[in-house]
Amino acid sequence: MRRLFEPLKTAWTSVVTHKLRSFLTILGVVIGIASVILLMSVGKGTEASILENISGLGANIITVRGGSTTVGGIRGGVGSANTLTYQDAQAIEAQVSDILGVAPTSSSGMQVIAGSQNMFVMVTGITPSYLEIYNISIKSGEAFTHYELDRKSKVALIGPTISDTLFAGDDPVGKKIRMGNNIYTVVGILESKGESFTSSDNMVMIPLTTLLGTMARSVTSSGEHLVSSIIIKAAEANVIESVKEQVTFLLADRHKIPIGGTNDFSLSSTDEITASIQSSMQTLTLLLGAIAGISLLVGGIGVMNIMLVSVMERRREIGIRKALGAKERDIWGQFLLDSALLTFTGGIIGVALGWGGSYLVNRSGLVTTLVTTDIVILAVTVSVAIGLFFGFYPAWQGSRLDPIQALRSE
């Protein structure tokens, strides 16, 4: 046991004896490790925040969008062409199995006016199923029903942000708002979902049939009403692929797409979006870690320089130890242990500073950060590895010293 702890004691004595040198050696490692912890926590936190927002969409959701347009040789993105219809959604609901709901939607930007207040908002035409699929609750008032949908009633649900802006805290239920040339009655306020790209706080929702009746070019040549997208909720996660196959076959048949032809629609699920974002964010997190790792490289070079100085200062000690029978591997191991102890200490301090910095950034609200166990383990492991890697050459130099020349070095 004594032989095991003796080299560690010697290493600690060396660290304590040369406080300034040890501090300068540790400083580079501390800065590097703290940078790695902080930047990687930003990547992890951003990933967690985005995934949390996506989870707000609901589970087992499939979104069908129209195809893409090509104008002047420039191809637009998916959904830039209106190829889906209200009747497509009705066919899906009637013929596709293993689904809990179907909600066609369409959106349009409009100026909303209430008294002397006005704001530009995104108005979304929905069916009652939309609220159920996305788990949207009504804070005050009530949602419109299929009766209002069939009658193309001019009723509206508004988000809490819009309610506060247009009505200054007053209860808007039952009051009128103007959108375009139409007057709508507010029948309910949506429950707040917080600030996110999935939030309905800044939305106005009206019956889809009402919106389609006010939009230009919303009907196909065959008389079917065009919609922007169709939202489908699968019964379970394990039937998502089956549902997508059924929907693809059905829409290809309805749109008269030949076998082997290109579909004029696309399907995506929340699981696919989640997997894609996780992959992208993991790459970003590694990139941030690599950028911070540059400072670790600089710190490692500093360790090598200090250890080379240490070898030169301790040449007489090395000569005495060799004269007393110490082997090269003993000298080599001692200097490696010195280097590893310094960088390990720097790693622990760096983790503490990085963790603290991450906490302060998170508390500031500027960006979400998340320190996970794997980041801490990686940082500490890398700090020790740097000590071993950059301490190898100085340790080897010390172990190769001739004891006679070393004893004459004083």
VONUNU-705322 format. One record per atom (N, C-alpha, C, CB): y, x, z; residue in one letter. Coordinates in steps of 0.1 Angstrom, whole numbers, plus 5000, padded with zeros to 4 digits. Atoms other than C-alpha are relative to their C-alpha. Glycine has a CB too. Example, Ala and Ser with C-alpha at 12.3 -4.5 7.8 and 13.67 -1.06 7.14 Angstrom:
498850095000A
495551235078A
501250095000A
500049905012A
498949915000S
498951375071S
501149925008S
500550044986S
***
This chain:
498850085000M
500050005000M
501350095000M
500049915012M
498849915000R
502450295008R
500250064987R
499750115011R
499949945014R
501750454974R
500749904991R
498750054995R
499550105009L
502650124958L
501549985002L
499349875003L
498650034997F
506050074976F
500950135000F
500149935013F
499349885000E
507050444977E
501050024988E
499150125001E
499149995012P
508350454941P
501249905000P
499249984987P
499050104999L
510250124947L
501150045010L
499449875004L
499149964990K
511850264978K
500950114994K
499350055013K
499349895006T
512850574959T
501049954990T
499150104993T
499150065010A
514350364931A
501249935007A
499249904991A
498950074993W
516350154956W
501050105006W
499449915010W
499149894994T
517650474973T
500950054989T
499150115006T
499249945011S
518850604939S
501149904996S
499150024988S
499050105003V
520650274932V
501150005010V
499349864999V
499050014989V
522350264966V
500850135001V
499349975013V
499349874998T
523250634966T
501250014989T
499150114998T
499049995010H
525150604933H
500549864997H
499450074987H
499650145001K
526950274938K
500849974987K
500949975012K
499250025012L
529550314910L
499250004988L
501250105000L
500849995012R
527150424884R
499049884999R
499150135001R
500850125000S
524750144894S
500749884996S
499349985014S
499250125003F
527549894892F
500349994985F
501350005008F
499750005014L
528550004857L
498849974992L
500650134996L
501250035007T
524949994846T
499749855000T
498850085005T
500450154998I
524349644860I
501049914992I
500049975015I
498950085005L
527749514847L
499749954985L
501350075000L
500350035014G
526749524810G
498949904999G
499650124992G
501150095000V
523449344817V
500449865006V
498850065009V
499550124994V
525149084839V
500849924990V
500950035012V
499250075011I
527648994811I
499149954989I
501150104994I
500950045011G
524848984785G
499249885004G
499150114996G
500850114995I
522548764806I
500849875002I
499350045013I
499250114997A
525348534817A
500449934987A
501350035008A
499750055014S
526348494780S
498949924994S
500550114991S
501250075005V
522848404770V
499749875007V
498750095002V
500250124992I
522448154798I
501049894996I
500150025015I
498950105003L
525847984790L
499849944986L
501350075002L
500150055014L
525447964752L
498849924998L
500150124991L
501250075002M
521847854753M
500049875007M
498850085004M
499950134992S
522647584779S
500949914992S
500650035014S
499250095009V
525347454755V
499149944989V
501250084994V
500950065010G
522747424728G
499049905005G
499250124993G
500950104993K
520247254751K
500749885004K
499350075012K
499350124995G
522847024765G
500449914988G
501250045008G
499650085012T
524146924730T
498849934995T
500650094990T
501250065005E
520546854719E
499649885009E
498850105000E
500450114991A
519846644750A
501049884999A
500050045015A
499050105002S
523146454745S
499849924988S
501450065000S
500250075013I
522446374709I
498749915000I
499850104988I
501250074999L
518846264716L
500249885009L
498950095006L
499850114992E
520046044744E
500849894993E
500950045013E
499350105008N
522445874720N
499149934990N
501250074992N
501050065009I
519645824695I
499149905007I
499250114993I
500950094992S
517445674722S
500749865003S
499650065013S
499250124998G
520245414726G
499849904989G
501450035002G
500350095011L
519245284692L
498849915003L
499850084987L
501350074997G
515945164706G
498850074994G
500149864994G
501349935004A
512345264701A
499449924988A
499050015011A
500850065011N
510145204670N
500949934990N
499049905006N
499150075010I
513045114647I
500050074987I
501550005006I
500049955014I
512845154609I
501349954993I
498749964993I
498850045008T
516045154588T
499750014985T
501250085005T
500150005015V
515945054551V
501450014995V
499149884995V
498749995006R
518945164531R
499850004985R
500750135004R
500050005015G
519845134494G
499950144995G
501349934995G
500249875006G
519445404469G
501450074999G
499449984986G
498849925002S
522145644456S
500649974987S
499750155002S
499350025013T
524745614429T
500350144994T
501349925002T
499549885007T
525745874403T
501249964992T
498850054990T
498750035006V
529345864392V
500650134994V
501049935009V
499449885006G
530746114367G
499150125002G
501350035005G
500949894998G
527646324371G
499850055014G
500450124992G
500149964985I
528046344409I
499149895007I
501450015006I
501050094994R
525146194428R
500549975015R
498650055000R
499650034986G
526146004460G
498850015010G
500649865000G
501050004989G
524245994493G
499149875000G
500650035013G
500950114998V
521445764503V
500849885006V
498850035009V
499350124995G
522845404508G
501349984992G
500350025014G
498850025007S
525745454484S
499949894989S
500450134993S
500250115010A
524245194460A
499549885008A
499050044989A
500450124994N
523844834471N
498849944992N
501149895001N
501250055007T
520244754461T
499249915009T
499250124996T
500750094991L
519044554491L
500749875001L
499950075014L
499550145000T
519444184495T
499649935013T
499649924988T
500350094988Y
519443924523Y
498649944998Y
501049895002Y
501350055003Q
516343784506Q
498950105002Q
500049944985Q
501049894997D
514544124508D
499749995015D
500650144996D
500350014986A
514944094546A
499249885004A
501450005008A
500850124998Q
513643744546Q
498550024996Q
500649884994Q
501349985005A
510643854526A
499250105009A
500050064986A
500649914991I
509944144549I
499549935013I
500950125004I
500350084987E
510043914580E
498849914998E
501249925004E
501150095003A
507643674563A
498750064997A
500449904989A
501249945005Q
505143914548Q
499550125006Q
500250024985Q
500449874994V
505044234567V
499549985015V
501250115001V
500650014987S
502744254598S
500450105010S
498549994999S
499749904989D
503144434631D
501550035002D
499350134997D
498649984997I
506844384634I
500549895010I
500949994987I
499450094990L
508944224662L
501349944995L
500250075013L
498750055004G
512144164643G
500550064988G
501050005011G
499349945012V
514144214611V
501549955000V
499349954987V
498650034999A
517944234610A
500750064988A
500650055013A
499149945010P
519844274577P
501450015005P
499949914987P
498649984996T
523344404581T
500950044989T
500150115012T
499049955009S
526544474562S
501350025007S
500249904988S
498849964992S
529744634573S
501250014990S
499850135007S
498749985007S
533444644562S
501150035009S
500349874991S
498849964992G
536544804576G
501149894998G
500550144996G
498950105001M
539244544584M
501050025011M
499349865002M
498950004990Q
542544504602Q
499849875008Q
501450004993Q
500250114991V
542044284633V
501449975007V
498950025010V
498750044994I
545144094646I
499849905011I
501049964989I
500050104989A
545543914679A
501450005006A
498950035011A
498750004995G
549043804687G
500950114994G
500150015015G
499249895004S
551344104685S
499250134999S
501250025009S
500849885000Q
548444354687Q
499150004988Q
499250015013Q
500949995011N
546344484659N
499450145000N
500849984986N
500749875001M
543844764651M
499149994988M
499350045013M
500950005011F
541644874623F
498650035006F
500450114989F
501349984995V
537944834631V
498949984990V
499849895012V
501150035008M
534544824616M
499449875003M
498950125001M
500650144998V
533344464612V
498650004994V
500949894993V
501450005004T
529544434610T
499549855000T
499250095009T
500650135001G
527844124598G
498550015004G
500049944985G
501349994995I
524644064617I
499349865001I
500050075014I
500750124997T
521943814625T
499750015015T
498749994992T
500350004986P
520943714661P
498950115003P
499549875005P
501149904997S
517843954658S
500650145002S
499150004988S
499449874998Y
520244254656Y
500250035014Y
501350004992Y
499749984986L
521244214692L
498750035008L
500749895006L
501249984993E
517644194703E
499450144997E
499049894996E
500649885004I
516444494683I
500750125006I
500150024984I
499249894994Y
519244724696Y
500349985015Y
501350014992Y
499850024986N
519144584731N
501549995005N
499350115008N
498650024997I
522744484731I
500249875008I
500949994986I
499850114991S
523844264760S
501449944998S
499750045014S
498750075001I
526644014762I
500650005015I
499949854995I
499449994987K
529044094791K
500749875004K
501150114999K
499350134997S
531043764789S
499949914988S
501550035003S
500250095011G
530643454768G
498649994996G
500950044988G
501450015005E
527543414746E
500050044986E
499549855001E
500249965014A
526143534713A
499949884991A
498750094999A
500250115010F
526143324682F
498549984997F
500950024987F
501450035002T
522843164672T
499849984985T
499649875007T
500450035014H
521043084639H
500849884995H
498549984999H
499250115005Y
523042764638Y
501350044994Y
500249905012Y
498749945005E
526342954634E
499750084987E
500750085011E
500449915011L
524543194610L
499949914987L
498750085003L
500250095012D
523442904587D
501249934996D
498949905004D
498750075004R
526842734588R
501150094996R
500449915012R
498949905003K
528743054581K
501249985009K
500349994985K
499050024991S
530742994612S
500950125002S
499549955014S
499049904998K
533943194618K
500150035015K
501449974994K
500049964985V
532943334653V
499850155000V
498849925007V
500049864999A
533043684665A
499650055014A
501350074996A
500249934988L
531643914692L
500850134999L
498450035002L
499149885001I
533944204701I
499650105011I
501549975002I
500349904990G
533344534719G
501150015011G
499950144993G
499050004989P
535044604753P
501350084997P
499350065012P
498849925004T
537344864738T
501049924992T
499650134992T
499250095008I
538644614713I
500649895008I
499249944988I
499550104991S
538944354740S
501250055008S
498949955009S
498949944992D
541144584761D
501250034992D
499550135007D
498849965008T
543344694732T
500749874995T
499550074988T
499450125006L
543944344717L
500549905010L
499149944991L
499750114990F
544044134749F
500550065013F
498849925002F
499449944988A
545244384775A
499449955013A
501549985000A
500750034988G
542644294801G
499849855002G
500850055011G
500250144999D
542843914796D
498649964994D
501149924992D
501350045005D
539643724789D
500249944986D
499349895009D
499750045014P
539443694751P
499149884995P
499850114991P
501050115005V
536543434750V
500749874998V
498949985011V
499350125004G
537743134732G
501350024992G
500249915012G
498849985006K
540743294718K
499850044985K
500850125007K
500149985014K
541543354681K
500450154996K
500949904992K
499649885006I
541743674660I
500049984985I
499050125004I
499950015015R
542743724624R
499450124994R
501449984995R
500549895008M
540743934600M
500149964985M
498550045004M
499850045014G
541943934564G
500849865000G
498749994992G
499450135001N
542843574555N
499349895008N
500049954985N
500850094993N
540443424580N
500350015015N
498550024998N
499950014986I
540743314616I
498749985007I
501049885004I
501350014994Y
537843374639Y
500249975015Y
499250144999Y
500050034986T
537043254674T
499150105008T
499649855003T
500849904992V
535843514700V
499149925009V
501050105008V
500950084992V
532743374715V
499350095011V
498949944992V
500649914990G
531643684735G
500550145000G
498550004998G
499649854999I
532344044747I
498750075002I
501050025012I
501249924999L
529644304742L
500050095013L
499850094988L
500249904988E
528344514772E
500350144995E
498649995006E
499749865004S
529744864771S
498850094999S
501050065010S
501149915001K
527445134759K
500550155000K
499349984986K
499549874998G
529745424765G
500450064986G
499150105007G
499549935012E
531245674740E
498850084993E
501150095003E
501049935008S
528645774714S
500049944986S
498649985006S
499950055014F
528045734677F
499149884998F
499550114990F
500850125000T
525545454685T
500749885007T
498650025005T
499450104992S
528045264706S
500649894992S
501250075008S
499450125006S
529144914698S
501349965007S
499049885002S
498850034993D
532244934720D
501249984991D
500350125010D
498950015009N
534544964690N
499749914988N
500550134995N
500550085011M
532744704668M
500449855002M
498550014999M
499950155001V
533444344658V
498849954993V
501349954994V
501250055006M
530244154650M
500249854997M
498850025009M
499950135004I
530343834630I
498749964993I
501249974991I
501250045008P
527543624613P
499950074987P
499949854999P
500249935013L
526143814583L
500449914988L
498650054998L
499750095011T
526443504561T
501649984999T
499449865002T
498650015000T
530143474571T
500750124993T
500649985014T
499549885006L
530843834561L
499850014985L
499550135007L
500349995015L
529043814528L
500849904992L
498549974998L
499250105007G
531043504520G
501450044997G
500049875007G
498649955002T
534343694523T
500150134992T
500650025014T
500049875007M
533244014505M
499949984985M
498950095005M
500150015014A
533844064468A
498750074995A
501250074993A
501249945007R
530744154446R
498950015010R
500450144995R
501150004990S
528344064474S
498749924995S
500549945013S
501150085005V
525943864451V
499550074987V
500549864997V
500649955012T
523543994424T
500149904989T
498650055003T
499950095012S
523343854389S
499049895002S
499650084988S
501050114998S
520343654401S
500349915012S
498650065003S
499550084989G
522343504430G
499650045014G
499549864997G
500449964987E
520943704459E
501150085006E
498750094999E
498949944992H
523343834486H
499650145003H
500349925013H
500249864997L
523644214489L
500350035014L
500850094990L
499849954986V
523344384523V
500050155000V
499049945010V
499949854999S
524044744534S
498650065004S
501150045009S
501349954995S
520744794553S
499249895006S
500350115011S
501050094994I
517744624568I
499450075012I
499049944991I
500649944988I
516744704604I
498749935004I
501050005012I
501450064997I
513044654613I
499650075013I
499050034989I
500649954987K
511544684648K
498549994999K
500649935012K
501550005000A
507844784647A
499549965014A
499450134996A
500650054987A
505544634674A
499750125009A
498749924997A
500449884992E
504344984685E
500350124992E
498550005004E
499749885007A
504945344677A
498950044990A
500150125010A
501149965009N
501445384661N
499949924988N
498750005008N
500150085012V
502045124635V
501250024991V
499949855003V
498849975008I
505345264622I
499750044985I
500950115006I
500449965014E
503745434592E
499449894992E
499050125000E
500650115006S
501745124584S
501149904995S
499049935009S
498950095003V
504944914585V
500850054988V
500949975012V
499249945010K
506745154563K
499349994986K
500350155003K
500850025012E
503945144537E
500149864995E
498550045002E
500050145004Q
503944764537Q
501449974994Q
499749915012Q
498750035005V
507744754533V
500350064987V
501150055010V
499849935013T
507745014505T
499349924989T
499450145001T
500850075010F
505044824486F
500749874996F
498649975004F
499450135002L
506844494491L
501350014992L
500349935013L
498749985007L
510344614480L
499850054986L
500950095008L
500349955013A
508944804451A
499649894990A
498950115000A
500450125008D
507344484439D
501249914997D
498949935007D
498950095001R
510444274445R
501150064990R
500649975013R
499049945009H
512744524427H
499550044987H
500650125008H
500649985013K
510344554398K
500050154996K
500849934989K
500149855002I
509844934402I
498650034995I
500450085013I
501349975006P
507045064380P
499250105009P
500150054986P
500849904993I
504145264395I
500450144995I
498549974997I
499649875003G
505245624397G
501550014998G
499350054988G
498550005001G
508945524394G
500750045013G
500549864995G
499249964989T
511745624417T
500549875007T
501250094996T
499550114992N
512445374445N
501549995001N
499450005014N
498650024999D
515945234447D
500449975015D
500649894991D
499850024986F
515745234485F
499450115008F
499549865005F
500649904991S
514845464514S
499749955013S
500950135000S
500350044986L
513245424548L
500050125009L
498649945000L
500049904990S
513745624579S
499849945014S
501350085000S
500350054987S
512645584615S
500750095011S
498549995003S
499449924990T
514145694648T
499250125004T
500349915013T
500949884997D
511145924654D
500350114990D
498649964999D
499749895009E
511946114622E
501450065002E
500049944985E
498649954997I
515646144631I
499950095012I
501049885002I
500149924988T
514746264665T
499350144998T
499149935011T
500749885003A
512246524652A
500950104992A
498749974992A
499149925008S
514846644626S
501150075008S
500649924989S
498949954991I
517546684652I
499550105010I
500749885008I
500649904991Q
515246864676Q
499850134993Q
498749955006Q
500249885008S
514347114649S
501350074998S
499349974987S
498749945004S
517947174639S
500650065013S
500949904994S
499449954988M
519147204675M
499350125006M
500149895010M
500749894995Q
516447444685Q
500450134992Q
498449984998Q
499549895008T
517547664656T
501450045004T
500049964985T
498649974996L
521147634667L
500050085014L
500849885001L
500149944987T
520147724703T
499650144999T
499049925009T
500549865002L
518248034692L
501150094994L
498850004990L
498949925006L
521248134670L
501150045011L
500749924989L
499149974990L
523548104700L
499550105010L
500349875008L
500649904992G
521148304721G
500050144994G
498549965003G
500049875007A
520948574694A
501450065000A
499649984986A
498749955000I
524748594693I
500450065014I
501049884997I
499749954986A
524948634731A
499150135002A
499649895010A
500949884998G
522048884728G
500650134995G
498749984992G
499349885004I
524449124711I
500650085012I
501149974989I
499449944988S
526149184744S
498950065008S
500849905008S
501149934993L
522749254759L
499650134994L
498849905000L
500349885007L
522149514733L
501050115004L
500049984984L
498949904996V
525449684742V
499750045014V
501449934999V
500449964986G
524349664779G
498850095001G
499849875008G
501249915001G
521049824770G
500350144997G
499049944991G
499549865004I
522750114753I
500750075012I
500949994988I
499349954988G
524850154785G
499050055010G
500949895006G
501149964991V
521650164805V
499450134996V
498949895001V
500649875005M
520250444783M
500950115003M
499749994985M
499049894997N
523450644787N
500050045014N
501449964995N
500049974986I
523550614824I
498750065005I
500249875008I
501349944996M
519850694828M
499950154995M
498849924994M
500049865004L
520351014807L
500850085009L
500550004985L
499149934990V
523151114830V
499250025013V
501349925003V
500850004988S
520851034859S
498950115000S
499349875003S
501049895002V
518151264845V
500650145002V
499349984986V
499449874999M
520551544842M
500450045014M
501350014990M
499649974986E
521851504877E
498850035009E
500849885005E
501249984991R
518351494892R
499050104995R
499349865001R
501049905006R
516851784873R
499450095011R
500850104990R
500649924989R
516451984905R
499049925008R
501150055010R
501050084993E
514751694922E
498749994992E
500649855002E
501150015008I
512451664892I
499250135001I
500449974985I
500749874999G
511652034894G
499250025013G
501050124998G
500749994987I
510752014931I
498849915000I
501049965011I
501150095000R
508551714926R
498950054991R
500449864995R
501049945009K
506751884897K
499350125007K
500650044987K
500549884994A
506352204917A
499049965011A
501150095006A
500950054989L
504751994945L
498849934995L
500849915009L
501250065005G
502151854921G
500249874993G
499149985010G
499850135007A
503851544906A
499750024985A
501549955002A
500349995014K
502551474871K
501149934992K
498649924998K
499050055008E
504551374841E
500149855000E
499750044985E
500050145000R
503451014843R
500749955013R
498649945000R
499350044988D
504851004879D
501550004998D
499650095012D
498649995003I
508251124868I
500449894991I
500450144995I
499750105010W
508150894838W
500149865006W
499050014988W
500150134994G
507150594858G
501249985010G
498749995008G
498950014990Q
509850664885Q
501349964993Q
500250135008Q
498750035007F
512750664860F
499949864993F
500250114990F
500150145006L
511350354842L
500249905011L
498649994994L
499950094989L
511150184876L
501549995004L
499250045012L
498650004997D
514750284883D
500849914990D
500650145000D
499350075010S
515950144850S
499649855001S
499650054986S
500550144999A
513849824854A
500749935012A
498549995001A
499450064988L
515249764889L
501449974998L
499850105012L
498550025002L
518849804878L
500249874991L
500650124993L
499850125010T
518449554848T
499549875006T
499350034987T
500550124994F
516349314869F
501149945010F
498750035008F
498950044991T
519149304895T
501249944992T
500550125009T
499050065009G
521649254867G
499749874995G
500350104989G
500550125005G
519548984853G
500149885010G
498550014996G
499950114990I
519448784886I
501449965002I
499450065013I
498650034999I
523148814890I
500649934988I
500950135003I
499550065012G
523748724854G
499549854999G
499450074988G
500550144999V
521548414858V
500849915009V
498549995004V
499250084991A
523548304888A
501449974994A
500150085013A
498750025006L
526848354870L
500049914988L
500650144995L
500150095011G
525648194838G
499749855004G
498850054991G
500350144995W
524247894857W
501349945006W
498950015011W
498750054994G
527547864876G
501049964989G
500650105009G
499150035011G
529547884844G
499649884992G
500050124990G
500550125007S
527347624827S
500349885008S
498550014998S
499750114992Y
527847394856Y
501549964999Y
499750035015Y
498650025001L
531647434855L
500449944986L
500850135002L
499750055013V
531747374817V
499549854999V
499350084989V
500550135001N
529647064821N
500949905008N
498549995006N
499150084992R
531846934849R
501449984994R
500250075014R
498750015007S
534946994827S
500049884990S
500450134994S
500150115009G
533646734803G
500250054985G
500949895003G
499849955013L
534346954773L
498850004991L
500650155000L
501350005007V
530746984763V
498949995010V
499850134991V
501250014991T
527346894778T
499250125000T
499249874996T
500849884999T
525347184791T
498749975008T
500750125007T
501350024993L
521747204804L
499350135001L
499149894992L
500849874997V
520047504820V
498649965003V
500750085012V
501550034998T
516247474817T
499350125005T
499449954987T
500849904994T
513547674834T
499750114989T
498749955006T
500449905010D
512547844801D
501150094997D
499549934987D
498949915002I
516047974796I
500150115011I
501349924999I
500049904988V
516048134831V
498950104999V
500049925013V
501149915000I
512648284827I
500250104988I
498649924998I
499749925012L
513548414792L
501150115003L
500449924988L
498949914997A
516748574805A
499650115009A
501249925006A
500549894991V
515148754834V
499050094994V
499449935013V
501049925007T
512248864813T
500750104990T
499049924992T
499349915010V
514549004786V
500850115008V
501049924992V
499349904993S
516649184812S
499150125005S
500749945013S
500949904996V
513649364826V
499550084987V
498749945007V
500549945013A
512349434790A
501150104995A
499749904989A
499049915004I
515749594782I
500050135008I
501449935001I
500149884991G
515449824812G
498950094996G
499849955015G
501249925004L
511949934801L
500350064987L
498849915000L
499849955013F
512949974765F
501050114999F
500449894990F
498949905001F
516250154769F
499850115010F
501349935001F
500349904990G
514950344799G
498950104996G
499749945013G
501249925004F
511950484780F
500450144997F
499349934989F
499749865005Y
513650774763Y
500550095011Y
501149994989Y
499649914989P
515550904794P
498850035009P
501149935008P
501149984992A
512350864814A
499150114994A
499249875003A
500949905007W
510351064788W
500650135000W
499849954985W
499349875000Q
513051334787Q
499850065014Q
501549984997Q
500149954986G
512851364825G
498650055003G
500449905010G
501449964998S
509051384825S
499650134993S
499149894996S
500449885008R
509051664799R
500850125005R
500349974986R
499349884995L
511351894819L
499150115006L
501149965011L
500749884994D
510052244827D
500450025014D
500250134991D
499749994986P
509852274865P
500850125003P
498849995009P
499349874997I
511052634865I
501549994995I
499350124993I
498750025005Q
514052554843Q
500849905008Q
500049964985Q
499450104992A
514752244864A
500550055013A
499049895002A
499649944987L
514852444896L
501250104999L
498850075007L
498949915002R
517352684881R
501349934996R
499650114989R
498950085005S
519652404870S
501249985009S
499549874995S
499050034990E
521652384902E
501250094997E
499550035015E
***
